[in-house]
Amino acid sequence: MTDYLLMVISAIFVNNILLARYLGNCPFLGVSKKMDTAVGMGMAVIFVLTMAGVVTWFVEMYFLRQSGLVYLRTIVFILVIASLVQFVEIFLKKSIPALYAGLGIFLPLITTNCAVLGVAIINVQKDFNFMQALIFSVASATGFSMALVLFAGLRERMALSRVPGPLEGTAIGLITAGLMSLAFLGFLGMA
């Protein structure tokens, strides 16, 4: 039980997939201008990343390794992730059209979000069992979503603040992301 708790703390704070491993920066910078779209994207990423982590683990263990097709891992994982994103996109379009419109192009970009593929590959490279893969996937997705929501809150505050001209827009966003990354580096001694 302690190992699982350490894995959760590590995935959320210490080795945050976004701020420590620098995976998934495109939606991080693109969707973080408004809190509601950041929360929606966070929920979509939690669902897709968790499901992708579990499904790709099963595909790896019971199909790719058994049939000696491990060299097709990346292609197969991308197909699984793309299918899950299509499912989320159809669901949001039918049930929450405002969130679907707010996410815009960034929802289909979850398909190519390297954080989702990265977690799926980390699960099999570290040879996690099913429970470890599930917990690591959920914790990594939670860490991604937490960083996204925190960053959206900071960007909303910056929109109300006076920022020097040369630093407006993406520049101040990248500086803030770097400072957030340094702040999360402070958790390094925890796990």
N, C-alpha and C positions, 0 to 999 in steps of 0.2 A: 504494500500500500504506500509506503514511504517513497519507493522508487517512482510510482505513478505521480505522486504529489510533486516530487522533484522535476519530473518530466514536464508537468503542467507549468510550474513556475519558470522553468528554463525556456520553454517554448513561448510563453507569453512575454516574459520580461528580459531574460538574459540573452537568448538567441532568437529574438523577435525576427520573424521571417522578413519583415519589411525594414526595420531599423538596424538590425545587426547583419543580416545576410543580404540586404539590398535587393530583394526579389519583389516584384510587383509595384514598381515605382510609377508606372503609367497611370493606373487608376488612382493611386495615392495622390498624385498631383492634379489629375484631371477632375475627380469627383469631389474633392475636398473643399470646394468653395461654399457649399451650403450644408448645414448640418443634416437636414432631412434626406438629401441624396446620399450623404456619407453613411448615415445609419442604414438606409435601404441597400446600398452597395455592400456594407458590412454584413448584413443579414444574407444577402445573395452569396457572398464569398464564403460565409460560414457554411451554408448549405452545400454549395458546389465543392468546396475544399474537403469537407468531411466526407461527402459521398464519393468524391473522386479518390480520396485516400483509401477508403474501404474497398471500393470496387476494383481499383488498380492493384491493391494488395491481393485480392482474390484472383484476379487475372494473372498476376505474376506467379503466385504460388501454385495455382491449379491448372494453368494453361501454358504460360510461357516456359516455366522451368521444366514442367513435365514433358513438353514436346520439344525441348531444346531450341526454342525460338526467342531466347532472351535478347538477342540482338535486335529484335523488333520492339523492344520495350517502349522507346520514346514515341514511335508512331502509334502504337496501340494505346498508350496512355493519353495522347492528344485526342484520339478518336473518342475515348471514354469521356474525357473532359468536355469535348465539343457536344457530345450527346446530352450530358447533364446540363450544360449551359442552355441548350435549345429547350430543354424541359422547363428550366427556370424562366426563360424568356417568354414562352407560351403561357405559363402560369401567371406571370406578372402582367402580361398584356391583357389577359382576360379578367383578372381579379383586382389588380391595383394599377389601372392605366396611368394615373398621375406619377407614380414612382417609375413606371416603365418609360414614360416620356422624360422624366427628370434624369434618369440614368443615361438615356440616349445611346450613343455609340459605345459607351464604356461597358454596357452589359454584354454585348457580344465579345468585347475584348477580354472578358474573363477566360474565354477559350484559349487565348494566347497569353494569359497572365502567368508569368514564370513562377509566381509564388505557388500556384496550384500544382503545376507540373513539378516544381522543386520539392514540395512536400511529398508528393507521390513517389518521387525518386528517392528521397531521403528515407522513406518508410522501407523500401526494399533494399537500399544500400546498407542500412544499419541492421538489416535482417530482423526487424521487429516482428513479434508475434501479432496475432490479430488485435488483441486488446491494446498493446502498445501502439500499433498503427492507428487505431481508432482514437485513442487519447491524444497522441501527438498531432493528428489531423485536426481534431476539435480545438486543442490548445493553440496550435499555430494559426488557425482561422480566427480564434478569439483575439490573439495578439495582433493580427493584421487589422481586425475591425476596431480594436481599442486604439491602435495608433492612428487609424483613419479618422475616427471620431474626435480624438484629441486634436489632431491636426486641423480638422474642419472647424473646431471651436476656436483655435488660434487664428485661423484665416478669417473667420467672421469678425473677430476682435480687431485684426489688422485692417480690415476694410473700413472700420470706424476710426482708425488711428491715422495720424499724419505720418506717411512714409516718404523719405526723400525720393525725388523723381527717378534717379537712376536705379533705385532698388524696387520700384513698384512692380507688381505682377509676379511673374515667375521667379525673378531674382530673390525677392524677399521670401517667397515660398521655399526655394531651395536652401536658403540660409536657415530658415526656421526648421526645415526637415533635418538639416545637419545638426542643429542644436538639440533637437529632439533625440537624434541618434546618440549624441554624446551623453544626454541625460540618461538614456536607457543603458548606456555603457556603465553607468554607476551601479547597476544591478549585477555586474559581472561576478562579484564575490559571493553571490547568493547560492549558486549551484555549481 
